[in-house]
Amino acid sequence: MNVWTRRLLPVVLGLLVVGVSSPVWAASTPGLPSITINSGSSGSPSQTIGILALITLIAFLPALLLTMTAFTRIITVLSFLRTALGLQSTPPNQVLIGLALFLTAFVMAPTLSAVNHQALHPYLLGRISLMAAGSRALGPMRHFMYHQTRPSDLDLFLRLDHVKVPHSLKNVPTMALIPAFIISELKTAFEIGVYIYIPFVVIDMVVSTILMSMGMMMVPPTLISLPLKLLLFVLANGWVLVVQSLVMSFHGG
């Protein structure tokens, strides 16, 4: 008997023991609890089904966060800022995402308050159904997206969907409003990113020109420009300016 046979023999014997004893174990183990769906007097689903549907909706929260809130614009601008400074991983991604989440909550506070007042609170009190709560919650979100979306971007998706340009938000399809809102958010974020890049690009060009005029071609320009950019950013109170510009870029309806 070689070495591999001696090693595999205990494993095979163990699998045989488990296979023989599995029917006995299954017979002695109580079955899984059954799930019953009860209906009220009006035929509406029970509260358990409502909770299950709410848990399913929570799974879509990351997608809703990226597509229907201010998060996309904020995180894109913060990424532009880190790249313009020439920093690869400072601040870390976790810090940027955390800041973007809290800034999103700050910007979306009136909208989220309206969702809570019109949809979530009545649903938790049992006054409206889950479908009605979802329809009511969509109203404030559509209002926010509509007033942050450029008319040209919205017209593009309406033409692609072969829908006439409506005169009010009520007639705007949600499936056309969401992608138009995302495109507008990315366009605004890139515009802010260009303004962020300009002073740092000027510093890079000045440092490179000075080093070339001095004949110091072997010195990497980033070795000199990075401390200067950080110093300029700190002296100008850059974080306050960026956050202030981000918050003020969102206009209400």
N, C-alpha and C positions, 0 to 999 in steps of 0.2 A: 504493500500500500504506500503510494507516494505521498508527498507533502500536501498537494492540492486535494487529494482524496480525503485525507484526514481532516482538512479544513472545511470541506464542503459537506461531509457526512453529518455533523451536528446541525447544520442549517437545514438539510433535507429532512432529517428526523423531526426537527421542530415544526416545519411546515406540515408534515404528515399529522402530527399531533393536533395542530390547530385546525386542519381540515376535518379530522374525524370528530373533534369535540365541538365544531361550529353548530351542527344541528341541535345538540343538547343545550348549548349556550343561548341559541336563538329561541328555543322553547321555554327556557327559564327566564328570559328577559321580557319584561312587560312591553307591550306594543307602544308605538308613538301616540301621543295624545291626538285625538281627532279634532278637526277644525269644523265648526258648524257656522253657517251663515244664517243669522236670524233677521227677520224683517219686522219692521214696526207695523202698526195698524194701517198706516198709509201706504205700505208696500215699499218704503224706502230702505236702502241697505243699512245694516247695523253700524254702530260706531266703530267696531273693529275694522270694517272695510274702509271706513273713512280714514282711520289711522294708517292702515296699510297703504292707501293711496297717497297720504301725506308723506309717508316715508319714501315712497317711490319718487315723489316730487322732489324731495330733498336730494336725491341722487343726481338730479339735473341742475342743482344750484351752481356748480362750477361753470357749466355752459351758459346759464343765465347771467352769471357774473361777468363773463367775458363778452357777451353779445348785447346785453341790454342795460349796462350800467356804465359809469365813468371810469371803470377800472382799466379799460384798454388804452385810453388816452394817457392816463396817469402813469401806468407802468412803462409805456413806450417812451414818454418824455424822460422818465428817470433813467431808462436804459441809454438814451441818447446822451444824457448828462454824464453818466459814468464813462461812456466811450469817448466823449469829447475831452474829458480830463485826462485820458490816457491810462485809466486804471482798469485792470482786467477783472479783478474780483473784489474790489473794495469800493463801496460797501458790498457785503455778500448778497447773494440773490434773496436769501431769507429776509434780510433787513429791508431791501427794496420792496419786496412783495408785502411785507408787513406794513410799511409806510403807505404803499398804494392802497391796501385794504382799508386802513383807517381814513385816508383821504377820501376814498370812495364813499365810506359811510358818512363822512362829514358832508360831502357834496350831495349825496342822495338822501340826506336826512328828511327834507320835506316830502320827497316822493315816498320814502319808506313809511313815514308817518301817515300819509294818506292811504297807503296800502293797508297798514294796520287798522286804521279807523274804519275804512270802507269794507274790507274783506276779512282780514284775519280775526279781529275781535268779534264781529258778528258770527263768524263760523264757529269759534270756540264756545260761544254762548248758545250755539244750536239754533240760531235764528235763520240761517241760510244754509243751503247745501254746499257740498264741496265744489260742484260745477259752477254754482253762482258765485262762490268766493273766488274761484279762479278767474271768472269773467270780470268781476269787480277789481281784482288786483291788477289785471292787465291794463285797465284804464289809466291809472297814474303813470305806469311805465311807458305806455304809448305816448302820453302827453310829454313826458321827459324826452323821449327819443325824438319825437317830432320837432321839438323846439331846439334840438341840438343838431339836426340834420340839415344839410344844405339842400335847397330846392333843386339844384341841378342833379345832385346824386339821387334824390327821390324820383325825379322825372326819368332818370335813366332806367331804374328798375320798374317803374310803371310802364314805360315803353316796351321793355323786354317782356313784361307780363301782359302786354296788349290791353292795358287798362287806361282809360282816359284820366287825365289829371284832375283829381277832385278839388273842390273848393274848401273843404274842411277836413279836419282830422278824422271825423267819423267815417268817412268814405275811403280812407287810406287802408289798403290791405296790410295786415301785420307781416305777412311773408315778404312784402316788398319794403316795409319800413325798417325791419331789422337789418338786412344787408346794407341798405342805404345809410343807416345810422353808423354801422361799423366802418364803412368807407369814409364817411365824414369824420369820424373820430381819428382814423389813421391819418387822414389828410391834415387835420388840425395838429395832431401830435408831430407830424413831420415839419410843419411850418414852425412850431415852437422849437423843434430840434435844430433847425437852420439858424435861428437867432441865438441859440445856445452855442452852436459850433463857431460862429464868426469870431468872437474875441479870442478863443483858444487857437484857432487856425492862424490868426494874426500873430500871436505869440510864437507859434512854431515857425512861421516864416521869418520873423525878425531874428530869432535865435539862430536859425539855419544860415541866414545871410551874414550875420556877424561872425559865426564860426568859419564860414567859407572865406570871408574877407581877411580873417586873421590867419588863414592857412591851417586851421585846426580841423582838417577834414576827417581825421581818424576818431574824433570825439563824437559820439552819438548825440544828435540834437535833443533827443528826449531826455538825456541825462541832465541837461540844463533847463529845458522848457518845462518839464514836469514839476519841479519845485516852484517855478515861477507861476504856473497855472494854478497850483494849489494855493500859493500865497495870494494871488489875485482873487480866487474864489472865496477864500476865508475873509479877506479884507472887505470885499464887497457884500459880505453876508449872503453868500450865494444860495444857501438852502432856503432862506426866507424869501428871496426873490423868486426862486423857482416855484416854491409852493404857492406863493401869492399869485403868481401868474397863472398857475394851473387852476386854482380855485376860481379866479376871476374870469377864466376863459369859458366857464360854463354860465350861460345866460338862461334865465328863466323865461317861461312863456308869458 
